[in-house]
Amino acid sequence: MSFFQSLFGGGAGGARVSGAEARKLVAEGAQLVDVRSPGEFAGGSVPGAKNIPVDQLGGRLAELDAKKTVIVFCRSGARSASAAQLLAQRGFADVKDLGTVGAW
């Protein structure tokens, strides 16, 4: 794994997913989670995304269904990579990392 993959996602926490694949998965029932701050989220996000900031994710896991696919994203891909790793460590079986909100 390259330095940038480990820093910005695509590592053990969750497989990178393209915008087209993410849209398909959401249409099939995947959960879409924006891990940016509430202020960033208020400035615009993907329709239907739930805002759970990465620094609150560990305490808000009950808001997600661990049996369903979870797709995470942020501004640069760094926070989504951290979120994907945390979810995988907490038993979420199918975690996808979209990386940036712009990838949608």
Backbone as ProteinMPNN parsed JSONL, in Angstrom:
{"seq_chain_A": "MSFFQSLFGGGAGGARVSGAEARKLVAEGAQLVDVRSPGEFAGGSVPGAKNIPVDQLGGRLAELDAKKTVIVFCRSGARSASAAQLLAQRGFADVKDLGTVGAW", "coords_chain_A": {"N_chain_A": [[0.85, -1.177, 0.0], [0.527, 2.191, -0.813], [1.947, 5.262, 0.496], [0.079, 7.373, 0.24], [-2.334, 5.967, -0.052], [-2.536, 4.79, 2.466], [-2.752, 7.058, 4.011], [-4.951, 8.485, 2.942], [-7.018, 6.678, 2.561], [-8.436, 3.522, 1.397], [-7.235, 1.502, 2.652], [-7.003, -1.037, 5.193], [-9.342, -0.487, 6.521], [-11.624, 0.041, 4.922], [-12.877, -0.658, 1.685], [-12.101, 1.244, -1.184], [-14.5, 3.015, -3.049], [-16.14, 3.899, -6.035], [-17.92, 6.851, -7.17], [-20.097, 6.137, -8.802], [-20.469, 3.429, -8.116], [-21.019, 3.762, -5.388], [-23.452, 5.184, -5.509], [-25.065, 3.225, -6.638], [-24.969, 1.253, -4.608], [-26.205, 2.667, -2.501], [-28.753, 2.977, -3.577], [-29.521, 0.385, -3.349], [-29.834, 0.1, -0.668], [-27.699, 0.731, 1.051], [-26.061, 2.469, 3.742], [-25.302, 5.884, 3.989], [-22.779, 7.927, 5.076], [-21.722, 11.004, 6.143], [-18.822, 12.129, 7.36], [-17.858, 14.578, 8.088], [-17.597, 17.776, 9.807], [-20.408, 19.285, 11.597], [-20.797, 21.911, 10.633], [-19.555, 21.857, 8.093], [-21.184, 19.947, 6.898], [-23.664, 21.293, 6.949], [-23.144, 23.168, 5.044], [-23.549, 21.887, 2.702], [-24.182, 18.707, 1.343], [-24.331, 15.241, 0.379], [-27.459, 14.263, -0.823], [-29.578, 12.594, 1.433], [-27.565, 11.623, 3.039], [-26.28, 10.814, 6.271], [-25.16, 12.76, 8.944], [-22.453, 12.143, 10.836], [-19.978, 13.172, 12.604], [-16.517, 12.325, 12.398], [-15.128, 12.376, 14.827], [-17.109, 11.826, 16.627], [-18.082, 9.4, 16.001], [-17.466, 6.869, 17.243], [-19.05, 6.934, 19.545], [-21.565, 6.953, 18.521], [-22.341, 4.713, 17.174], [-24.606, 3.101, 17.395], [-26.492, 4.289, 15.83], [-26.234, 3.304, 13.355], [-26.619, 0.453, 11.184], [-24.992, -2.427, 11.651], [-25.095, -4.611, 10.024], [-25.63, -3.846, 7.494], [-24.345, -2.409, 4.444], [-22.046, 0.239, 4.768], [-21.231, 3.42, 3.697], [-18.753, 5.776, 3.753], [-17.721, 9.23, 3.75], [-15.837, 12.305, 3.287], [-14.195, 15.493, 3.283], [-11.51, 15.495, 2.24], [-10.751, 12.842, 2.23], [-9.224, 11.804, 4.263], [-10.454, 11.756, 6.837], [-12.581, 10.051, 6.263], [-11.236, 7.676, 5.76], [-10.234, 7.114, 8.313], [-12.669, 6.801, 9.65], [-13.732, 4.583, 8.301], [-11.908, 2.622, 9.045], [-12.324, 2.55, 11.841], [-15.019, 1.673, 11.931], [-14.767, -0.877, 10.765], [-13.144, -2.094, 12.687], [-14.942, -2.168, 14.757], [-16.721, -4.124, 14.091], [-18.359, -3.809, 11.834], [-19.327, -5.217, 8.907], [-19.297, -4.649, 6.128], [-17.828, -2.138, 4.836], [-17.397, 0.773, 3.001], [-15.314, 3.178, 1.452], [-15.827, 6.189, 0.179], [-14.259, 8.357, -0.005], [-13.797, 11.476, -0.977], [-16.363, 14.027, -0.767], [-16.838, 15.146, -3.206], [-16.506, 13.046, -4.941], [-18.873, 11.822, -5.241]], "CA_chain_A": [[0.0, 0.0, 0.0], [1.328, 3.402, -0.889], [1.787, 6.244, 1.572], [-1.158, 8.117, 0.056], [-3.452, 5.082, 0.239], [-2.669, 4.632, 3.91], [-3.151, 8.34, 4.573], [-6.234, 8.962, 2.443], [-8.024, 5.641, 2.388], [-8.138, 2.366, 0.585], [-6.505, 0.56, 3.476], [-7.71, -2.148, 5.812], [-10.618, -0.081, 7.092], [-12.74, -0.051, 3.984], [-12.497, -0.625, 0.278], [-12.482, 2.457, -1.916], [-15.624, 2.818, -3.941], [-16.359, 5.042, -6.934], [-19.208, 7.506, -7.013], [-21.131, 5.335, -9.469], [-20.713, 2.246, -7.289], [-21.66, 4.226, -4.159], [-24.849, 5.496, -5.828], [-25.727, 1.918, -6.826], [-25.109, 0.628, -3.298], [-27.206, 3.417, -1.746], [-30.051, 2.611, -4.158], [-29.8, -0.977, -2.878], [-30.048, 0.128, 0.768], [-26.513, 1.06, 1.852], [-26.106, 3.669, 4.581], [-24.348, 6.88, 3.533], [-22.414, 8.703, 6.257], [-20.826, 12.148, 5.97], [-18.091, 12.21, 8.632], [-17.348, 15.933, 8.273], [-18.181, 18.535, 10.925], [-21.763, 19.781, 11.331], [-20.72, 23.114, 9.807], [-19.3, 21.441, 6.708], [-22.395, 19.26, 6.451], [-24.681, 22.32, 6.722], [-22.777, 23.869, 3.825], [-23.931, 21.065, 1.556], [-23.762, 17.315, 1.4], [-25.02, 14.349, -0.54], [-28.821, 14.024, -0.356], [-29.789, 11.321, 2.109], [-26.443, 11.265, 3.921], [-26.404, 11.072, 7.707], [-23.946, 13.408, 9.432], [-21.859, 11.696, 12.096], [-18.577, 13.583, 12.544], [-15.609, 11.228, 12.724], [-14.76, 12.407, 16.243], [-18.265, 11.355, 17.397], [-18.521, 8.123, 15.432], [-17.384, 5.787, 18.215], [-20.156, 7.04, 20.491], [-22.857, 6.99, 17.816], [-22.439, 3.511, 16.345], [-25.956, 2.551, 17.466], [-27.31, 4.927, 14.794], [-25.977, 2.585, 12.104], [-26.89, -0.981, 11.185], [-23.726, -3.107, 11.365], [-25.32, -5.686, 9.052], [-25.794, -3.232, 6.174], [-23.196, -1.695, 3.894], [-21.885, 1.631, 5.189], [-20.34, 4.193, 2.832], [-18.329, 6.994, 4.44], [-17.014, 10.224, 2.941], [-15.5, 13.569, 3.957], [-13.722, 16.513, 2.334], [-10.264, 15.126, 1.56], [-10.546, 11.398, 2.245], [-8.495, 11.384, 5.461], [-11.407, 11.408, 7.901], [-13.362, 8.876, 5.863], [-10.365, 6.512, 5.957], [-10.255, 6.848, 9.756], [-14.007, 6.305, 9.983], [-13.862, 3.232, 7.765], [-11.101, 1.748, 9.892], [-13.02, 2.411, 13.12], [-16.199, 0.841, 11.722], [-14.305, -2.248, 10.557], [-12.679, -2.592, 13.985], [-16.105, -2.342, 15.636], [-17.547, -5.233, 13.635], [-19.158, -3.544, 10.64], [-18.8, -6.185, 7.952], [-19.151, -4.147, 4.763], [-17.564, -0.701, 4.899], [-16.837, 1.341, 1.769], [-14.8, 4.534, 1.604], [-15.976, 7.001, -1.032], [-13.185, 9.357, 0.006], [-14.251, 12.87, -0.929], [-17.754, 14.32, -1.109], [-16.844, 15.428, -4.628], [-16.506, 11.796, -5.712], [-20.253, 11.364, -5.392]], "C_chain_A": [[0.89, 1.233, 0.0], [1.073, 4.299, 0.31], [0.446, 6.961, 1.455], [-2.385, 7.248, 0.299], [-3.642, 4.933, 1.739], [-3.139, 5.922, 4.563], [-4.576, 8.726, 4.193], [-7.245, 7.874, 2.134], [-7.574, 4.534, 1.482], [-7.374, 1.316, 1.358], [-7.414, -0.493, 4.067], [-9.093, -1.765, 6.318], [-11.798, -0.23, 6.17], [-12.241, 0.067, 2.568], [-12.938, 0.691, -0.342], [-13.597, 2.1, -2.871], [-15.785, 4.077, -4.788], [-17.719, 5.66, -6.651], [-20.335, 6.692, -7.627], [-21.477, 4.102, -8.641], [-21.414, 2.635, -5.988], [-23.135, 4.525, -4.404], [-25.664, 4.213, -5.993], [-25.975, 1.259, -5.475], [-26.159, 1.331, -2.44], [-28.606, 3.086, -2.273], [-30.49, 1.22, -3.697], [-29.932, -1.045, -1.357], [-28.843, 0.418, 1.641], [-26.733, 2.357, 2.619], [-24.993, 4.62, 4.142], [-24.052, 7.834, 4.682], [-21.361, 9.754, 5.908], [-20.126, 12.357, 7.31], [-17.433, 13.575, 8.85], [-18.033, 16.588, 9.468], [-19.604, 18.969, 10.579], [-21.77, 21.036, 10.453], [-20.471, 22.794, 8.343], [-20.55, 20.794, 6.114], [-23.486, 20.269, 6.101], [-24.412, 23.101, 5.442], [-23.108, 23.107, 2.559], [-23.351, 19.669, 1.663], [-24.506, 16.525, 0.335], [-26.437, 14.116, -0.002], [-28.956, 12.626, 0.264], [-28.674, 10.893, 3.043], [-26.768, 11.637, 5.357], [-25.085, 11.699, 8.148], [-23.572, 12.864, 10.804], [-20.378, 12.051, 12.016], [-17.652, 12.462, 13.041], [-15.24, 11.207, 14.202], [-15.909, 11.993, 17.164], [-18.68, 9.936, 17.024], [-18.518, 6.981, 16.449], [-18.536, 5.774, 19.199], [-21.529, 6.997, 19.854], [-23.064, 5.777, 16.918], [-23.84, 2.926, 16.316], [-26.887, 3.163, 16.419], [-27.168, 4.231, 13.439], [-26.272, 1.105, 12.276], [-25.615, -1.697, 10.731], [-23.869, -4.211, 10.326], [-25.49, -5.16, 7.631], [-24.492, -2.57, 5.73], [-23.213, -0.253, 4.384], [-20.876, 2.285, 4.252], [-20.032, 5.496, 3.551], [-17.621, 7.935, 3.475], [-16.759, 11.473, 3.764], [-15.049, 14.574, 2.907], [-12.514, 16.045, 1.547], [-10.028, 13.629, 1.448], [-9.834, 10.903, 3.49], [-9.449, 10.95, 6.574], [-12.232, 10.184, 7.528], [-12.528, 7.603, 6.021], [-10.324, 6.124, 7.434], [-11.589, 6.249, 10.175], [-14.187, 4.872, 9.506], [-13.086, 2.232, 8.627], [-11.795, 1.499, 11.234], [-14.225, 1.484, 12.973], [-15.807, -0.627, 11.533], [-13.852, -2.871, 11.874], [-13.839, -2.873, 14.931], [-17.103, -3.368, 15.096], [-18.467, -4.965, 12.459], [-18.542, -4.333, 9.486], [-18.513, -5.61, 6.57], [-19.048, -2.628, 4.78], [-16.885, -0.267, 3.606], [-16.422, 2.788, 2.04], [-14.894, 5.257, 0.268], [-14.835, 8.0, -1.145], [-13.785, 10.742, 0.125], [-15.721, 13.007, -1.318], [-17.872, 14.589, -2.606], [-16.854, 14.194, -5.509], [-17.908, 11.297, -5.989], [-20.736, 11.611, -6.81]], "O_chain_A": [[1.881, 1.3, 0.727], [0.103, 4.114, 1.046], [-0.25, 7.139, 2.454], [-3.389, 7.745, 0.809], [-4.769, 4.948, 2.233], [-3.851, 5.883, 5.566], [-5.326, 9.236, 5.026], [-8.254, 8.152, 1.487], [-6.5, 4.58, 0.882], [-6.911, 0.335, 0.776], [-8.468, -0.804, 3.511], [-9.935, -2.639, 6.522], [-12.884, -0.6, 6.618], [-11.296, 0.804, 2.285], [-14.026, 1.189, -0.052], [-13.625, 1.004, -3.433], [-15.586, 5.189, -4.301], [-18.559, 5.063, -5.977], [-21.409, 6.571, -7.039], [-22.651, 3.768, -8.484], [-22.305, 1.92, -5.531], [-23.982, 4.157, -3.589], [-26.806, 4.128, -5.542], [-27.072, 0.759, -5.221], [-26.92, 0.674, -1.729], [-29.542, 2.934, -1.487], [-31.683, 0.918, -3.659], [-30.122, -2.129, -0.806], [-28.95, 0.359, 2.866], [-27.495, 3.225, 2.195], [-23.857, 4.189, 3.947], [-24.961, 8.478, 5.207], [-20.267, 9.436, 5.443], [-20.771, 12.723, 8.293], [-16.553, 13.712, 9.7], [-18.943, 16.011, 10.065], [-19.97, 19.017, 9.404], [-22.659, 21.2, 9.618], [-21.092, 23.38, 7.457], [-20.92, 21.063, 4.971], [-24.16, 20.127, 5.08], [-25.336, 23.633, 4.826], [-22.959, 23.637, 1.458], [-22.189, 19.48, 2.023], [-25.218, 17.086, -0.498], [-26.591, 13.798, 1.177], [-28.512, 11.626, -0.301], [-28.816, 9.906, 3.766], [-27.437, 12.635, 5.625], [-24.014, 11.224, 7.77], [-24.268, 13.087, 11.794], [-19.6, 11.307, 11.419], [-17.979, 11.748, 13.989], [-15.056, 10.133, 14.774], [-15.699, 11.824, 18.365], [-19.543, 9.348, 17.675], [-19.473, 6.206, 16.506], [-18.956, 4.705, 19.642], [-22.544, 7.003, 20.552], [-23.88, 5.819, 15.998], [-24.232, 2.316, 15.322], [-27.956, 2.616, 16.148], [-27.897, 4.537, 12.496], [-26.184, 0.569, 13.381], [-25.209, -1.587, 9.574], [-22.868, -4.696, 9.8], [-25.495, -5.935, 6.674], [-23.649, -2.219, 6.555], [-24.26, 0.394, 4.411], [-19.785, 1.754, 4.043], [-20.943, 6.237, 3.917], [-17.001, 7.497, 2.507], [-17.381, 11.681, 4.806], [-15.485, 14.506, 1.757], [-12.482, 16.177, 0.324], [-9.193, 13.192, 0.656], [-9.834, 9.701, 3.757], [-9.264, 9.894, 7.178], [-12.549, 9.365, 8.391], [-13.068, 6.557, 6.381], [-10.375, 4.94, 7.767], [-11.634, 5.302, 10.961], [-14.735, 4.04, 10.229], [-13.564, 1.131, 8.897], [-11.845, 0.363, 11.706], [-14.429, 0.601, 13.806], [-16.453, -1.517, 12.085], [-14.14, -4.036, 12.146], [-13.728, -3.725, 15.812], [-18.22, -3.462, 15.604], [-19.285, -5.819, 12.118], [-17.377, -4.137, 9.138], [-17.572, -6.048, 5.908], [-20.058, -1.924, 4.742], [-15.908, -0.879, 3.175], [-17.097, 3.518, 2.765], [-14.136, 4.973, -0.659], [-14.485, 8.436, -2.242], [-14.231, 11.141, 1.2], [-16.251, 12.212, -2.094], [-18.903, 14.287, -3.208], [-17.176, 14.279, -6.694], [-18.117, 10.454, -6.861], [-21.879, 11.292, -7.137]]}, "name": "protein", "num_of_chains": 1, "seq": "MSFFQSLFGGGAGGARVSGAEARKLVAEGAQLVDVRSPGEFAGGSVPGAKNIPVDQLGGRLAELDAKKTVIVFCRSGARSASAAQLLAQRGFADVKDLGTVGAW"}
